[in-house]
């Protein structure tokens, strides 16, 4: 657009363009004013520019579609998984907790284990003062020696057995005397019939034979008494031997050993402490014999059978899965074994889904890098088909 020249006269008579406060140009000067645009001279827009629609952003629709596809896939996977799997997070690891208690009372002489110390089966953990028990054992051994002197042994005859042998010898002697007395009596009878001996001698022979028979009977009774004394002496030997063994056991009980390999825990014993029979001193927890108890809902155990494979995830080791197997199912719900089982026959009834304990066994060897301890919380997933 080209400027045009305006006469100063025209400028003086022209109304101000900027209003009452605008400055006016001085007369006699030429001012260049842009010429108004000619609407006919500007180019008209093309037909393509006037017909093109506005562009839309398709990225939100693409993102929404991807998210929907992912959600549908996850839902389908979860649905397929739930058809042949049941699981729960109401589960924990269980194990044996073996209490260590003394069988005899006494003062503690030694404590050879510390808290949470690994022990092996047979290791001596606590030693009691054994002087009283050692004296009792010596007394029992002396009583046994006295009993053996009377009753004897298989390799050595005792006093009672010797008395039996003597009584039997007396019986043999009495039998011989009785035989001789009867033989004399028969001879005297023959001689008395021939009037060779008198009646007095025959009566004396008769009395001698009867006396010999009485002595034989007495000797046989002595054998019976000696045999009874031998039985009593043998019983005394057995009783003395039992007392000796009992004293030896009491002495052995002064040393408390680990019943199994594991970890000693909950130690409650010190040197010099007076302990009583049955008092818990500590516990031994074997870590190589553990299992899982999963409390499944009663609506989920319909298809669970022993032998079903299971996946166990321990909260202590996230991302680590342990393989297991269903070992058994409880014969009753956990509520039936509680201290106060519910009684639905009284009061208002509110139906509650019961839990059935299911026992699972770990498969494979223990992993020393992932030690499992009783009481740990786990999540269990059991494949039922």
CORPE-V712594 format. One record per backbone hydrogen bond with DSSP energy under -1.0 kcal/mol. CO is the residue of the C=O (numbers start at 1). NH is the residue of the N-H. If there is no record, write none. Layout:
BEGIN
CO_NH / CO_NH
END
This chain:
BEGIN
7_11 / 8_12 / 9_13 / 26_29 / 33_4 / 46_50 / 47_51 / 48_52 / 58_62 / 59_63 / 60_64 / 61_65 / 62_66 / 63_67 / 64_68 / 65_69 / 66_70 / 67_71 / 68_72 / 69_73 / 70_74 / 71_75 / 72_76 / 73_77 / 74_78 / 75_79 / 76_80 / 77_81 / 78_82 / 84_384 / 86_382 / 88_380 / 89_91 / 90_295 / 91_378 / 92_293 / 93_375 / 94_291 / 98_284 / 100_281 / 102_278 / 106_275 / 107_129 / 108_272 / 110_127 / 114_117 / 117_264 / 119_262 / 120_123 / 123_258 / 125_112 / 126_256 / 127_109 / 127_110 / 130_134 / 131_135 / 132_136 / 133_137 / 134_138 / 135_139 / 136_140 / 137_141 / 138_142 / 139_143 / 140_144 / 141_145 / 142_146 / 143_147 / 144_148 / 145_149 / 146_150 / 147_151 / 148_152 / 149_159 / 150_160 / 156_153 / 158_162 / 159_163 / 160_164 / 161_165 / 162_166 / 163_167 / 164_168 / 165_169 / 166_170 / 167_171 / 168_172 / 169_173 / 170_174 / 171_175 / 172_176 / 173_177 / 174_178 / 175_179 / 176_180 / 177_181 / 178_182 / 179_183 / 180_184 / 181_185 / 182_186 / 183_187 / 184_188 / 185_189 / 186_190 / 187_191 / 188_192 / 189_193 / 190_194 / 191_196 / 198_202 / 199_203 / 200_204 / 201_205 / 202_206 / 203_207 / 204_208 / 205_209 / 206_210 / 207_211 / 208_212 / 209_213 / 210_214 / 211_215 / 212_216 / 213_217 / 214_218 / 215_219 / 216_220 / 217_221 / 218_222 / 219_223 / 220_224 / 221_225 / 222_226 / 223_227 / 224_228 / 225_229 / 226_230 / 227_231 / 228_232 / 229_233 / 230_234 / 231_235 / 232_236 / 233_237 / 234_238 / 235_239 / 236_240 / 237_241 / 238_242 / 239_243 / 240_244 / 241_245 / 242_246 / 243_247 / 244_248 / 245_249 / 246_250 / 247_251 / 248_252 / 249_253 / 251_254 / 252_255 / 254_128 / 256_125 / 256_126 / 258_122 / 262_119 / 263_285 / 264_116 / 265_283 / 270_273 / 273_108 / 275_106 / 276_279 / 281_268 / 282_100 / 283_265 / 284_98 / 285_263 / 291_94 / 292_360 / 293_92 / 294_296 / 294_358 / 296_356 / 297_300 / 305_308 / 308_326 / 309_383 / 310_324 / 311_381 / 312_322 / 313_379 / 317_320 / 322_312 / 323_363 / 324_310 / 325_361 / 326_307 / 328_359 / 335_338 / 343_346 / 354_298 / 355_334 / 356_296 / 357_330 / 358_294 / 359_327 / 359_328 / 360_292 / 361_325 / 367_370 / 373_376 / 376_93 / 377_315 / 379_313 / 380_88 / 381_311 / 382_86
END
